[in-house]
């Protein structure tokens, strides 16, 4: 069983070697779809459908990838990605490249497999569509969901009708009957109705099934002629309805292992005229059993408990079964392989009784227990005669029996009977039978000695004349031809030997010994007298064929003569290639089964029979090129007809012209050493050998001389080439020098231009630098000016702040002075009033003490005055007030009596001193105010001078 993984490929081959399904399971190929992502997973196939031819099928997986598989062309293609799971498929539309797919969003789309484009989009269902049935004409389609069925016109993709039902009664299936205009609708209540497609008129309703075997129908199937309906459900019973009689005519009970039926489908047969007899029943265990509904016998089954089947579809011609497995893969089965055991031919009616070899017959030897297969019909009289004749030969013709005995226990007569019955030998045993018929000795030592001689000089360049793609096949052909040439010298000069040997080399390329001995046996027996007219074609053999053709078909021979077509054109191409150019592999093998089983003249008769069977196209040929093409290419001719014609010619050809009388019987190769082959004109071969040797020697001499001349010519040519090369080199050097000089001049010019450009750039840079410096200088000056202005503003602010502070201090000082003056004036007035009062009081009370105290008071006052004068001299402004205070304190400290006593004496002087001090204080205040005003004017002048200095610098 071959397995194919689709992977991420969009197209490719389904299988890579020719499938050979086994009879046991019949699987042609198993198709899986694995993704190659980081987390690989299996994409499960959900639905599959065949097209009308049955050689193409379409399948969709649960991710919406839809593939088309061409089983005839061995190709698959990804035709659509719908991105959602498909619930139903249909591929048998009127336009063969279109298909319908029902998707998970309840819509139906129509795509084209060639252009991969969307053709139409049909909506209308409100639940998932699980069935699509297409009319036999491909014009209409019915889509079915659980709640409704809709009829569509596939020409316009418009909905024609809609089947609405009650919610309580669901739909099981609605489909077209094959090859009719009737629609069958099956509901969940087991009611089945038939409707006319055009008018939707109800034609009939099937009666209810009997209560004894009443089941709820789930699945249905109809034969291709539309006469029998099979229905099943959750039971092991099958109901077969006759739709013409509209009644249940058979109930089939499946095996007890079957508890429910999941799918039904009839197996088509090309020879039953649509009345299918084989029904496929898929049960709940995943096994699909195929039964004969007439004999109720189980024929074969597919699937197993380990690899169960989910659903199956059978191709319209009944060759393939496509099954979706429970693991999501897709299996394609060959019905021919599954039914091989069933379709075996019956055992032969005629049995041959043979005598024991190499023993004398006795009465005990005649007693035999004959066992044969079942005889289905009585033997015919002719068969009895044949059996009697064979028994007589066994009793009386012991020599003939020995002659027919072959190695390995085979009998040539029995093989001929088998060959006439089946037309060919079994493929499995063909090589074994050929080896027995040809009685190959298998001389390993002799063949090894031939191979050890190496490749013959004639076939050293074989690939030039016969280019073969396979290197292995070319090597085997070269060794075989070399062995033949070493065996007999004639084969080294035979031009058609590669054509003669090639089909056998291709057939026996894995066993070179058998290949060599088969070809040698063929040459000795079936190529008799071929080399008598060497190197010309065998005129004698061609004359035999022409005589047979003249006897059996004079018209064809006359046609050849009229168009100047000789036997070298219509017979020799077939002989020298042993029919390998005009027959396929199977036809060629079938032909040589008969050639090796008969007399060597059978090959010559085959040439005549091939011409006779091809007389119609040959009689229509008028040009020589047409005849040549006909005998060198394959033609539409049945090889079985040709073989029957050969046997007819073998029996009806007269003895005088029959090649049988001119050719010897079969002779096998000798054991141990191969026989000497000298059936050719030796003098011609020797002469040719001598001439060839002479020509070879002359050619060698010529080759040596030519080699010498060629060597001298080569030296001269070499010298001339060297001289020419030297001159060319010198010329190239001169040109190179000129080129370099021009390049230098150009480079100098470029350098000068670059220097000029650099100077200009330098000037521009200098100008830019000057502008930048000037701008930088201006910017620096402006920065300095801004800084100076900021400094001036800061100084102005500082001066203003100091002036303001000084003004405030001066104002405060002035106010203090005014307050002090006011205080002094008030003290003065108080003092005057006190003095007056004190004087009056003193005058009144100290009259007695005036004289005593006047002296002391005067002294003390004078001392105080002197101290005050001294202090005033040192600090006239700041000491006045303390002095005055001290005076007051001292004055207050004096005893009131002393003041009173001296008041009359000290009052005038004290008054004068006080007046003097007041005048001095006024003068000092005026001087201080004048000094403050002068300082303010000086500071203002300095500020104005500083403000004018930046303007002068800027100018």
Steps between C-alpha positions, in 0.01 A plus 500: 500500500635838403442803720508862383523803730368817337678726752515860375524400134241640262562240229698184439482129434258277687735201490866474402502143377241300313238387753451128546212459744495175693201271482481502877416871544489640144644838605654696213616795708449650844485882497565701815531872558743610772602859558868586539454786745676537834227283651417248223152360488286279277238665281204263481318440174124541539340444158591343166325475162578356153447675169296358214792307347595332826872570453505824700387560854474809716557508877474771766645516852376671814702818430337553160786378277351333191718269287438336163659155454545379141539123535556455127768769467650435848478866605343696782432875515381739767210679330350708782545621856158582646630562857205305644401138517303350212191296585418357153656476151375435146726466194272369223365825357430578135822704477758238583747738665248639752403362838260587781606526863277556804673694775461533876333843466198327332591635154573311176777615268591395148870507403694421183788252535691642202482875568456450880247784500164537668220441249197556722392538863162360603330577832168401650558226756472569870678184614790288384468340154588128519404379152532624141331300222556591135264408217628260234506786248699718738246781468338482842621436853323430829659613826365348820520617861314376807212746457470561125597386150554742214504444123754713307540575131874460432484704178390815680582392859154611606274314741197349327312332784526456873363207699363615833388250762361502849755542774400171658583302182862526393659420166729199463596536133372647174665389176449438130444147373771407248416529131153636576310820568378392843585642840486270801445659842551298818387635837575405858154345548590233235276658235647493148352708217581516129459834320516613139799728456342753261153536652577372853187286473494213750523179295465247784574420862654174618294308758615462856733205569360202691491533875698179546809668351424862548815719523556870480668563167824700518688418177392424146646375171354449151621285211613675184185398315287653776298186567616384844524712815704375794427649842654441842534650842576411860456129442671212323207470255505633146179577312496467122212680327394451142416849379312375194268276704519745797531225755756344733626182336792390719640543851868413545638431844864598542737312736446535871810721528308766309278700735447814290549597136671833433529503120369310196624507141461268203812383315460577125583236242553564131316182400186506716316775305455703818329228703774494763522180701779589746417730789757659732385519862699714746420404858570656839828307541662687208501198265332525160367161387406435139218251455311354206136598546383200295705222660541685834866400514781709643744562213773712658547774755721804553607670821572345837437555867838674534463708184130567475324676213297816558342534153551358150428594141517265198600626155231494228679230297559288810882488485586697813371543853598815688463470876556757771648321800424573861853637545431766234703347216370407154530146360451416131415133435518300177180305443681276252748394767224445756296285261795307354420187698131525410561545126736205463432300183350153546724198506572348158265225385772298326752316715809330358608168643870442456709187526777460751833595334762235413292203607340226312125506509329224691151435615575646841627820341167554324311512827496868595297712738394801298390807702369799318307807580126522484365455149238760426386354169539164328799448275446543130564213255800688365649510845454127535683439179785718610528316828497166324769614261724611780457169680597314183814703464595421855458127435677474168714809454754489779763658275280798423430547869868502578557753225247736659652471843677820616731570793352579841215254447317697229339359188502693175164366380332597825655842481370539145152401615523753784623765257213440257252518784619826656693660213811557714696358789454631855717803559631357823628180332581630149877518545506153657298356210724670241810355660343156488377535142840622378681242719766750600819327622614790724869461419643736760864418429473540122306824536753636749782430258316699233434789739862499617613584147360847559309733275538421131659773295192517278275605789729746674299796367162334519341792682566734208288293263247378755464768770328330794391704799567226756871457557445157649302381198766633263773322695311167498430534126867574432615195700248269335590613147871468582446145628314413178781650289760303694290183456476540121682747284196558278320688777764770513398596143124453536350852493154397625624294797434783756142528370455124526647473848360816663153370605656192660766710673229727640303196616795313656721792602533361851624157375755542221570125468136420424484800267801379300376141476149606395643715220741226396217242495286741299779550244573127464136393457278790392770680298596203284646589158498870589871538435538307175486818293693707748544796501173523307162416656403130486345482154406135546306570821329803348406288199331246729291781654418638156386154381269463802363851444448428127302187584275656767461861383587559135332837497722636774814362335396651168447831677854477632633420154306785340658749739848349480489373856723197551521250782798694632254773590189312617668194656860568591433794745271271698756219509810701587320670792301183590183714504625720787432821307139422408378332822462604859673312780194289587427423134863410434511263798176336392636454148826343617309266730364351178827528302706313760228234535489415127720408206761760390290565189240663728703824495491520120129422496450786750647747251259384230207502744585855616487621140178314427329636815615849404387476140238776528738781601773359275272503196432866573871585498642626174829661598815321596544722804159392625598135474827564681319687776244220534761227553706704746224628731222355711166449332146447617503123464378230738783256566252221580364527147852482361580189706181326388590587144848350549353171621266509202790551261698222668213259437387613152829574326599229246802292581698606196507863605472445875813626682470196723647281227798729450594566862642255751326411822592660831851427627603607848839638597752240610586453862843613623619679185305695244482352148701640214295734286626505143179519297622786288722542191834469665699634207294819503542539870870418475536736208313764692714427803816527294373811329396640832840415644670654199278803522565515872875484441476756223286706723751464779781604265289780374414596854866492598595713200209724559598519863854595395374755253254622757779524755714697254203706402424542864855619562480738205163616613635529852795704377272712287266539787790593727631750243158638449457510872836681537406755234160536655664537836735766366211676333306474818795635695533793258132568519517460872789748516309749288198440709700550818655821358159630409380396839792685662422815299140471593595443862731806494224706346267370763755580771539858365125541492478354848768741623311791347186379660686455828641858477155637431362296785787621720423864411138443570593338829728796590226747417259296700755482780542882493127546505475251780780673693339839446168360608667337799675831585175687466327240705779521760485879510129490528537246777750730678272798447210303637711395796613862563146625464392235743784607734396865462143413568614302800716796617214741434275275699764475772555881498131560499459258785787666695370849423158391609644352816705814565201721433305295742784520753534879446126543529500290812796701637324828416189380672705396799669839500168678479367284777812572702462874432140482605599311809773751572258788457247333723769424754620855465156635568453256781837585631426871477171453677673281754775750541253775545317301754816382658641851500195635655500219750872536547471869542235443753665218699873541442556840591689381802709245320579709191821626617628155616404316201575756234869432518462121484245524229711729293801272527307197405331671209827629364648153514205360317519765237867437443437124454210566269707742293775247472256229395332726253829588349575133444155397366280792460209307329474180687590619847255778540217285597687287749652814643170656531374188660796494733437857585147420574602197698768695680265782545240266628753343722578831668320562809197702447605730773823583329318588181259708685769668683707586192213568260528863533871491422517229225193567306625761251815312402320176469251668276776631277669162479177333401439753232852447368451126486174539313669713240780246464253217457320689224829561324604134531164382358527733205855380432391134512214559258737684268746206508220250419391711203857518369541121529174441309608732219840325475341151478256618229783645294692169524193298386449728201865466407480116509188493281671708229815277486339187313362726231841640439651150479233389250566803282 
